[in-house]
Amino acid sequence: MNSREVVLGRIRDAITLAPARDAEIPRHYRTGRTLPDAERIELLVDRLVDYKAHVYQCSTTDIAETINGILIANDLKTVGIPVGLDRSWVAGFSGELVVDSSEVPAPELERLDAVVTGSRVSCAETGTIFLDAGPDQGRRALTLVPDTHICVVHRASVEVGVPEAMAKLTPERPTTMISGPSATSDIELERVEGVHGPRNLHVVIVD
């Protein structure tokens, strides 16, 4: 027997000897938590800023102006968007607008200076934004390859905790969870940004 067969054999023996578990595993999660609207958004903003994300708050009619201001201030000239994004959000943008599709190889997304997307739901307690590849969010590669991500979050989609946010997701859909710009620490505990995704995250919270 080779090593693989030995290991698999031990796993089979362990499964055979393990007691049967007919009862369901208890999952007593804290659910149904609420906060007043202002406190919920304040908590989300606090977490996002702590993660070094840039946060903006605006009304629905000011989304385009806010996004355009971010693009101009950061000299972002080539911007990708998912096919289902509300085009009014990028109205007035004078640079190159690229509509993404599955036919575009992921490496080609590197030429984009930024990407603008919507979001599915957010968790205030952890400062996490959830994307589920919806029409206004696009495929996962679109939000991970470009160096800057501008993400629109509607106040009504912000939940207090993780269980409440997860309940809004469809398990069969691919989920990307974003908690600030991509970052990690090396062996010297030096923070390194942009390792697994965008180095810059701009969150536009819309009334």
ChimeraX attribute file (.defattr): number of C-alpha atoms within 10 A of each C-alpha:
attribute: neighborCount
match mode: 1-to-1
recipient: residues
	/A:1	5
	/A:2	6
	/A:3	8
	/A:4	8
	/A:5	10
	/A:6	10
	/A:7	10
	/A:8	11
	/A:9	12
	/A:10	11
	/A:11	11
	/A:12	11
	/A:13	10
	/A:14	11
	/A:15	11
	/A:16	10
	/A:17	8
	/A:18	9
	/A:19	8
	/A:20	8
	/A:21	7
	/A:22	6
	/A:23	6
	/A:24	6
	/A:25	7
	/A:26	6
	/A:27	6
	/A:28	6
	/A:29	9
	/A:30	10
	/A:31	13
	/A:32	10
	/A:33	10
	/A:34	12
	/A:35	12
	/A:36	9
	/A:37	13
	/A:38	9
	/A:39	13
	/A:40	19
	/A:41	23
	/A:42	13
	/A:43	17
	/A:44	24
	/A:45	22
	/A:46	16
	/A:47	20
	/A:48	25
	/A:49	14
	/A:50	13
	/A:51	16
	/A:52	17
	/A:53	20
	/A:54	18
	/A:55	17
	/A:56	16
	/A:57	19
	/A:58	15
	/A:59	12
	/A:60	12
	/A:61	12
	/A:62	14
	/A:63	22
	/A:64	18
	/A:65	16
	/A:66	17
	/A:67	24
	/A:68	19
	/A:69	13
	/A:70	17
	/A:71	23
	/A:72	13
	/A:73	9
	/A:74	12
	/A:75	11
	/A:76	17
	/A:77	15
	/A:78	17
	/A:79	25
	/A:80	22
	/A:81	25
	/A:82	24
	/A:83	17
	/A:84	15
	/A:85	18
	/A:86	14
	/A:87	12
	/A:88	10
	/A:89	21
	/A:90	20
	/A:91	13
	/A:92	11
	/A:93	18
	/A:94	12
	/A:95	13
	/A:96	13
	/A:97	15
	/A:98	15
	/A:99	15
	/A:100	19
	/A:101	14
	/A:102	10
	/A:103	6
	/A:104	11
	/A:105	10
	/A:106	15
	/A:107	10
	/A:108	10
	/A:109	22
	/A:110	13
	/A:111	13
	/A:112	21
	/A:113	20
	/A:114	26
	/A:115	28
	/A:116	25
	/A:117	27
	/A:118	26
	/A:119	21
	/A:120	21
	/A:121	25
	/A:122	30
	/A:123	26
	/A:124	25
	/A:125	18
	/A:126	16
	/A:127	27
	/A:128	22
	/A:129	25
	/A:130	22
	/A:131	26
	/A:132	22
	/A:133	21
	/A:134	19
	/A:135	15
	/A:136	21
	/A:137	24
	/A:138	25
	/A:139	21
	/A:140	15
	/A:141	14
	/A:142	27
	/A:143	28
	/A:144	23
	/A:145	24
	/A:146	24
	/A:147	21
	/A:148	25
	/A:149	25
	/A:150	23
	/A:151	22
	/A:152	24
	/A:153	22
	/A:154	20
	/A:155	18
	/A:156	13
	/A:157	14
	/A:158	24
	/A:159	26
	/A:160	25
	/A:161	21
	/A:162	18
	/A:163	15
	/A:164	20
	/A:165	21
	/A:166	15
	/A:167	12
	/A:168	14
	/A:169	16
	/A:170	10
	/A:171	10
	/A:172	7
	/A:173	11
	/A:174	13
	/A:175	17
	/A:176	16
	/A:177	14
	/A:178	18
	/A:179	20
	/A:180	23
	/A:181	24
	/A:182	20
	/A:183	17
	/A:184	13
	/A:185	11
	/A:186	8
	/A:187	6
	/A:188	6
	/A:189	8
	/A:190	9
	/A:191	10
	/A:192	12
	/A:193	15
	/A:194	17
	/A:195	13
	/A:196	12
	/A:197	21
	/A:198	22
	/A:199	21
	/A:200	20
	/A:201	24
	/A:202	21
	/A:203	25
	/A:204	23
	/A:205	22
	/A:206	17
	/A:207	14
